[in-house]
Amino acid sequence: MGKEVEINNFSYYKNNLYCEEVKVERIAGKIGTPFYLYSRDCLCSHYKRFKKAFSPLSPLICYSLKANSNPVLLKILKSLGAGADIVSLGELFLALKAGIPPEKIVFAGVGKSEEEIREAVKRNIYLFNAESTSELRLINKIAAQLKKKINCNLRVNPQIQTKTHRYIATGEKGSKFGMDWEEIKKILKNKNSFPWVNILGFHLHLGSQITSPEVYQTAIKKILNLTQKEKIKLSLLDLGSGFPIIYEKKVSPIENFAAAIIPLLKGLKIKIIFEPGRYIVGNSAILVTRVLYLKKDFVIVDAGLNDLIRPCLYGAYHKIIPLKKISGKRFLTNIVGPICESGDFLGKNRRLPLSLKEGDFLAIKDTGAYGFSMSSNYNCRLKLPEILVSKNRYKIIRKREKYEELIYR
């Protein structure tokens, strides 16, 4: 089995970290820290690589907005042909504003409100991934009121072990996501009770950062065997995503996942949907922060858990490197933020250059997914600016929030 080769648009040149052809320290000096910095080329390269890997299936690739919903990034992905996987009315609004066609939008999530369903039906989205019998009833009711027949998939919980963090495992027994097979069989047996719904097939999203291709094989085989046993006509299968990216350790390349999945589906004459988010945008960004204080066992920086909650929430690992490459001795330390919580850390037991000093800049890598999108105003701190680099130029794609916006939004 091969290993993922990192698409690296953040690299040192003459001991200075660059994003594509732009010196990161130059941006930090002008914009101020902290901020998120994206590489357009990295974003596009990951999308194209994913599309190429699964090209034998000709899938609809619906980028998952929950990973990162910056409007400029959405427009870039739309230009490459991406659809949208959404989980809220806000994400529907942003997807449409980015120009993503309604016929390329799928709506997932366990708690869709009546308002969200109604608006999505009005907007003629491609389909809902229904999570329960009750939700399907509501979709049918609203579709009847609007006299619009709507497509639906039934989300299956295959109840298999995925070996990922329990907070991001969505296909295991006990998960709030999806339905067991008995509930799905009852729905299909009584599908005449939902005359305004076209039940096309199944939605299968196993979780996030799943490192084993065999997990997908197991889940897909299980679904195909059950549909064959029950003589269910399947015209669509949404496989979600969960494909891993490099954080700390090497992972299987997307081509290995494609090699495991494609033989099971090729030739079945069913439409395939994928919903990658992290895989597309995760490695495309860094969070740039400045050292405020050096204090015994701690390096205190100006970015905190309100800016990047993943280390605190999941114990997630992100590489942390200085903007200036420094050789020589290193010291063991903890990189922490200014938030009034003991859980406010960005990296524990890391080795940084012994010559590191207050005022130096650090880059927290691989923060494109679930970085800004999960950020908050905790401690009344301002949301960060987002900067996009394209070759030798950069532009602000989200301005730093102003204090007045804490009151007036």
C-alpha positions as CSV (number, residue, x, y, z in Angstrom):
1,M,0.0,0.0,0.0
2,G,1.4,3.4,-1.0
3,K,1.5,6.5,1.2
4,E,-0.1,9.9,0.5
5,V,2.3,12.3,-1.1
6,E,1.8,15.8,0.4
7,I,0.9,18.5,-2.1
8,N,3.1,21.1,-0.6
9,N,2.6,24.7,-1.4
10,F,4.1,25.8,1.9
11,S,7.9,25.4,1.8
12,Y,11.1,27.1,2.8
13,Y,13.2,29.1,0.4
14,K,16.4,30.7,1.7
15,N,15.2,29.8,5.2
16,N,11.9,31.7,4.8
17,L,8.5,30.0,4.6
18,Y,6.7,30.7,1.4
19,C,3.1,30.1,0.3
20,E,3.5,29.4,-3.4
21,E,5.7,32.4,-4.5
22,V,4.9,34.8,-1.6
23,K,7.0,35.1,1.6
24,V,4.6,34.5,4.5
25,E,6.5,36.9,6.8
26,R,5.8,39.7,4.4
27,I,2.0,39.1,4.7
28,A,2.3,38.8,8.5
29,G,4.0,42.2,8.6
30,K,1.3,43.9,6.6
31,I,-1.9,42.1,7.8
32,G,-1.0,41.5,11.5
33,T,-1.5,38.2,13.3
34,P,-3.2,35.8,13.7
35,F,-4.7,35.0,10.2
36,Y,-5.5,32.1,8.0
37,L,-3.5,31.8,4.8
38,Y,-4.6,29.7,1.8
39,S,-2.9,28.4,-1.3
40,R,-5.2,28.5,-4.3
41,D,-3.0,26.0,-6.2
42,C,-3.1,23.5,-3.2
43,L,-6.9,23.8,-3.1
44,C,-7.3,23.2,-6.8
45,S,-4.7,20.4,-7.0
46,H,-6.5,18.4,-4.3
47,Y,-9.9,18.7,-6.1
48,K,-8.4,17.7,-9.4
49,R,-6.6,14.8,-7.8
50,F,-9.8,13.5,-6.2
51,K,-11.7,13.9,-9.4
52,K,-9.0,12.0,-11.4
53,A,-8.8,9.1,-8.8
54,F,-12.5,8.4,-9.1
55,S,-13.0,9.3,-12.8
56,P,-14.0,5.7,-13.8
57,L,-17.2,6.2,-11.8
58,S,-18.0,9.7,-13.2
59,P,-19.2,10.8,-9.8
60,L,-20.9,14.0,-8.8
61,I,-18.4,15.6,-6.4
62,C,-20.3,17.7,-3.8
63,Y,-17.8,19.7,-1.8
64,S,-18.7,19.7,1.9
65,L,-19.2,23.3,3.0
66,K,-18.9,22.5,6.7
67,A,-15.2,22.0,6.3
68,N,-14.7,25.6,5.1
69,S,-17.4,27.9,3.6
70,N,-15.4,30.9,2.5
71,P,-17.3,32.4,-0.5
72,V,-14.2,32.9,-2.5
73,L,-13.0,29.3,-2.1
74,L,-16.5,28.1,-3.0
75,K,-16.4,30.1,-6.2
76,I,-13.0,28.6,-7.1
77,L,-14.4,25.0,-6.5
78,K,-17.5,25.8,-8.5
79,S,-15.4,26.9,-11.4
80,L,-13.8,23.4,-11.3
81,G,-17.2,21.8,-11.5
82,A,-17.9,21.0,-7.8
83,G,-21.3,20.7,-6.3
84,A,-22.2,21.3,-2.7
85,D,-22.9,19.1,0.3
86,I,-24.8,21.3,2.8
87,V,-26.2,20.9,6.3
88,S,-27.9,24.2,6.9
89,L,-29.9,27.0,5.4
90,G,-26.8,29.3,5.7
91,E,-24.7,26.8,3.7
92,L,-27.5,26.6,1.1
93,F,-27.4,30.4,0.8
94,L,-23.6,30.5,0.4
95,A,-23.6,27.6,-2.2
96,L,-26.2,29.4,-4.3
97,K,-24.4,32.7,-4.0
98,A,-21.2,31.1,-5.2
99,G,-23.1,30.0,-8.3
100,I,-23.3,26.3,-7.6
101,P,-26.4,25.0,-9.5
102,P,-29.2,23.6,-7.3
103,E,-29.1,20.4,-9.3
104,K,-25.6,19.8,-7.8
105,I,-26.6,20.5,-4.1
106,V,-27.4,17.7,-1.6
107,F,-28.7,18.4,1.9
108,A,-27.6,16.2,4.8
109,G,-27.9,16.5,8.6
110,V,-29.9,14.9,11.4
111,G,-31.8,18.0,12.4
112,K,-33.2,19.7,9.3
113,S,-35.8,22.2,10.4
114,E,-39.1,22.8,8.6
115,E,-37.9,26.2,7.4
116,E,-34.7,24.6,6.0
117,I,-36.6,21.8,4.2
118,R,-39.1,24.2,2.7
119,E,-36.5,26.6,1.4
120,A,-34.4,23.8,-0.1
121,V,-37.5,22.4,-1.9
122,K,-38.3,25.8,-3.2
123,R,-34.8,26.1,-4.5
124,N,-35.0,22.8,-6.4
125,I,-32.0,21.2,-4.8
126,Y,-31.0,17.8,-6.2
127,L,-31.8,15.7,-3.1
128,F,-32.1,15.3,0.6
129,N,-30.2,12.7,2.5
130,A,-33.0,11.7,5.0
131,E,-31.9,10.6,8.4
132,S,-35.2,9.2,9.9
133,T,-38.7,8.2,9.1
134,S,-40.0,11.4,10.8
135,E,-37.8,13.6,8.6
136,L,-39.0,11.8,5.5
137,R,-42.6,12.4,6.5
138,L,-41.9,16.1,6.9
139,I,-40.1,16.3,3.6
140,N,-43.1,14.6,1.9
141,K,-45.6,17.0,3.7
142,I,-43.7,20.1,2.6
143,A,-43.2,18.8,-1.0
144,A,-46.9,18.1,-1.2
145,Q,-47.7,21.7,0.0
146,L,-45.4,23.1,-2.6
147,K,-46.5,20.6,-5.2
148,K,-42.9,19.7,-6.0
149,K,-41.7,16.1,-6.0
150,I,-38.3,15.9,-4.4
151,N,-35.5,13.3,-4.5
152,C,-34.3,11.6,-1.3
153,N,-31.7,9.2,-0.3
154,L,-32.0,7.2,3.0
155,R,-29.0,7.5,5.2
156,V,-27.8,4.1,6.4
157,N,-25.9,3.5,9.5
158,P,-23.9,0.4,8.6
159,Q,-22.8,-0.1,12.2
160,I,-19.2,-0.9,11.5
161,Q,-16.0,0.1,13.3
162,T,-14.2,2.9,11.6
163,K,-11.1,3.4,13.9
164,T,-11.3,7.2,14.0
165,H,-12.0,9.6,16.8
166,R,-15.3,8.8,18.5
167,Y,-16.5,12.4,18.0
168,I,-16.1,12.1,14.2
169,A,-17.3,8.5,13.7
170,T,-20.7,8.5,12.2
171,G,-21.3,5.0,10.9
172,E,-20.9,3.1,14.2
173,K,-23.5,1.6,16.5
174,G,-24.9,4.2,18.8
175,S,-24.3,7.1,16.4
176,K,-27.0,9.7,16.1
177,F,-26.6,9.6,12.3
178,G,-28.6,7.5,9.9
179,M,-31.0,4.6,10.2
180,D,-30.6,0.9,10.9
181,W,-31.6,-1.5,8.2
182,E,-34.9,-2.5,9.9
183,E,-36.1,1.1,9.8
184,I,-35.1,1.4,6.1
185,K,-36.9,-1.8,5.2
186,K,-40.1,-0.4,6.8
187,I,-39.8,2.8,4.8
188,L,-39.3,1.0,1.5
189,K,-42.2,-1.4,2.3
190,N,-44.4,1.6,2.9
191,K,-43.0,4.0,0.3
192,N,-46.4,4.7,-1.1
193,S,-46.9,6.7,2.1
194,F,-44.4,9.2,0.7
195,P,-45.9,10.0,-2.7
196,W,-44.1,13.3,-3.1
197,V,-40.7,11.7,-2.5
198,N,-38.5,9.9,-5.0
199,I,-36.4,7.5,-3.0
200,L,-33.4,7.0,-5.2
201,G,-31.0,5.1,-3.0
202,F,-28.8,5.3,0.0
203,H,-26.4,7.7,1.7
204,L,-23.4,6.2,3.5
205,H,-21.1,8.6,5.4
206,L,-18.9,6.7,7.8
207,G,-17.1,9.5,9.6
208,S,-14.0,11.7,9.1
209,Q,-10.3,11.0,8.7
210,I,-10.9,7.3,8.0
211,T,-7.5,5.8,7.3
212,S,-8.4,2.4,6.0
213,P,-9.7,1.7,2.5
214,E,-11.0,-1.6,3.8
215,V,-13.6,0.2,5.9
216,Y,-15.2,1.5,2.8
217,Q,-15.1,-1.9,1.1
218,T,-16.9,-3.5,4.1
219,A,-19.6,-0.8,4.2
220,I,-20.3,-0.9,0.5
221,K,-20.4,-4.7,0.3
222,K,-22.8,-4.7,3.2
223,I,-25.2,-2.3,1.5
224,L,-25.0,-4.0,-1.9
225,N,-25.6,-7.4,-0.3
226,L,-28.6,-6.1,1.6
227,T,-30.1,-4.4,-1.4
228,Q,-29.6,-7.6,-3.4
229,K,-31.2,-9.7,-0.7
230,E,-34.2,-7.5,-0.4
231,K,-34.5,-7.0,-4.2
232,I,-34.2,-3.2,-3.9
233,K,-33.7,-1.3,-7.1
234,L,-30.8,1.1,-6.5
235,S,-30.2,4.1,-8.8
236,L,-28.0,6.3,-6.6
237,L,-25.4,5.8,-3.9
238,D,-23.9,8.7,-2.0
239,L,-20.7,7.6,-0.3
240,G,-20.1,10.7,1.7
241,S,-16.4,11.2,2.3
242,G,-14.1,10.9,5.3
243,F,-11.0,10.4,3.2
244,P,-7.9,11.2,5.3
245,I,-5.2,13.9,4.9
246,I,-1.7,14.2,6.3
247,Y,-1.5,15.8,9.7
248,E,1.1,14.1,11.7
249,K,1.5,10.7,10.0
250,K,1.4,9.5,6.4
251,V,-1.9,8.1,5.3
252,S,-3.0,6.0,2.3
253,P,-3.3,8.1,-0.9
254,I,-6.7,8.8,-2.4
255,E,-5.7,6.5,-5.2
256,N,-5.7,3.5,-2.8
257,F,-9.2,4.3,-1.7
258,A,-10.3,4.6,-5.3
259,A,-8.7,1.2,-6.1
260,A,-10.7,-0.3,-3.2
261,I,-14.0,1.3,-4.1
262,I,-14.2,1.4,-7.9
263,P,-14.3,-2.4,-8.6
264,L,-17.3,-2.7,-6.3
265,L,-19.3,-0.1,-8.2
266,K,-18.1,0.0,-11.7
267,G,-20.6,-1.5,-14.1
268,L,-23.6,-1.3,-11.7
269,K,-25.2,1.6,-13.7
270,I,-25.9,3.7,-10.6
271,K,-25.1,7.3,-10.0
272,I,-22.4,7.9,-7.5
273,I,-21.9,11.0,-5.2
274,F,-19.0,11.9,-3.0
275,E,-18.9,14.7,-0.5
276,P,-15.2,15.5,0.2
277,G,-14.4,18.5,2.4
278,R,-11.3,17.9,4.5
279,Y,-9.5,16.2,1.6
280,I,-10.1,19.2,-0.7
281,V,-9.3,22.1,1.7
282,G,-7.5,20.7,4.7
283,N,-3.9,20.9,3.6
284,S,-4.4,24.2,1.7
285,A,-4.0,26.5,4.7
286,I,-1.8,27.5,7.6
287,L,-2.7,29.6,10.7
288,V,-0.1,32.2,11.2
289,T,0.5,33.4,14.8
290,R,3.0,35.5,16.7
291,V,4.9,34.5,19.9
292,L,3.7,36.8,22.7
293,Y,5.6,35.4,25.7
294,L,8.1,32.7,26.6
295,K,7.2,31.3,30.0
296,K,9.0,28.3,31.4
297,D,7.3,25.3,29.7
298,F,5.1,27.4,27.5
299,V,5.2,29.4,24.3
300,I,2.3,31.8,24.5
301,V,1.0,32.9,21.1
302,D,-1.8,35.2,19.9
303,A,-4.0,32.5,18.4
304,G,-6.2,30.4,20.6
305,L,-8.8,27.7,20.8
306,N,-11.4,30.2,19.5
307,D,-9.4,30.4,16.3
308,L,-8.5,26.7,16.0
309,I,-10.5,24.4,18.3
310,R,-9.4,21.0,16.9
311,P,-6.5,20.4,19.3
312,C,-8.7,21.2,22.3
313,L,-11.8,19.4,21.0
314,Y,-10.3,16.2,19.4
315,G,-6.7,16.2,20.7
316,A,-5.9,16.8,17.0
317,Y,-2.3,17.2,15.9
318,H,-1.1,20.0,13.7
319,K,2.5,20.5,12.8
320,I,3.9,23.9,14.1
321,I,6.9,25.4,12.4
322,P,8.6,28.9,12.5
323,L,8.3,31.2,9.5
324,K,12.1,31.4,9.6
325,K,13.9,28.1,9.3
326,I,16.5,27.9,12.1
327,S,19.0,25.1,12.6
328,G,20.6,24.2,15.9
329,K,19.4,23.1,19.3
330,R,15.8,22.8,20.1
331,F,13.7,22.8,23.3
332,L,10.6,20.9,24.3
333,T,7.6,23.1,24.9
334,N,3.8,23.6,24.8
335,I,2.3,26.1,22.4
336,V,-0.7,27.7,24.0
337,G,-3.0,30.6,23.4
338,P,-4.4,33.6,25.4
339,I,-7.8,32.1,26.1
340,C,-8.9,31.7,29.8
341,E,-9.1,27.9,29.6
342,S,-6.6,25.2,30.5
343,G,-7.6,23.4,27.3
344,D,-6.4,26.3,25.2
345,F,-3.4,24.6,23.5
346,L,-2.4,24.4,19.9
347,G,0.4,21.8,20.4
348,K,1.9,19.9,23.3
349,N,5.4,18.6,23.7
350,R,6.8,20.2,20.6
351,R,10.4,20.9,19.7
352,L,11.1,24.4,18.6
353,P,14.4,26.3,18.0
354,L,16.2,27.2,21.2
355,S,16.7,30.7,19.6
356,L,13.0,31.3,19.3
357,K,12.1,34.7,20.8
358,E,9.1,36.8,21.6
359,G,7.8,38.5,18.4
360,D,8.7,35.6,16.2
361,F,6.1,34.1,13.9
362,L,4.9,30.5,13.8
363,A,2.8,28.6,11.3
364,I,0.2,26.0,12.3
365,K,-0.1,23.7,9.3
366,D,-3.0,21.9,7.7
367,T,-5.7,24.2,9.1
368,G,-7.9,24.6,6.0
369,A,-10.6,22.3,7.2
370,Y,-12.6,22.9,10.4
371,G,-10.3,25.9,11.3
372,F,-12.1,29.1,10.5
373,S,-15.4,27.3,10.1
374,M,-15.4,26.2,13.8
375,S,-14.0,29.4,15.1
376,S,-15.9,31.6,17.6
377,N,-15.9,34.9,19.5
378,Y,-15.1,33.3,22.8
379,N,-13.5,35.7,25.2
380,C,-15.0,38.4,22.9
381,R,-12.1,37.8,20.5
382,L,-12.4,38.8,16.9
383,K,-12.8,36.4,14.0
384,L,-9.6,36.2,11.9
385,P,-8.9,37.5,8.4
386,E,-8.5,34.9,5.6
387,I,-5.9,35.5,2.9
388,L,-5.6,33.7,-0.4
389,V,-2.3,33.4,-2.3
390,S,-2.3,32.7,-6.0
391,K,1.3,32.3,-7.4
392,N,3.1,35.6,-6.5
393,R,0.0,37.6,-5.3
394,Y,-2.2,37.6,-2.3
395,K,-5.6,39.1,-1.5
396,I,-7.8,39.3,1.6
397,I,-10.8,37.1,1.1
398,R,-12.3,37.8,4.6
399,K,-11.5,41.0,6.5
400,R,-10.6,40.8,10.2
401,E,-13.7,41.4,12.3
402,K,-14.1,44.7,14.0
403,Y,-15.1,45.2,17.6
404,E,-18.3,47.0,16.6
405,E,-19.4,43.7,14.9
406,L,-19.5,42.1,18.4
407,I,-22.6,44.3,18.9
408,Y,-24.0,45.0,15.4
409,R,-24.0,42.0,13.0
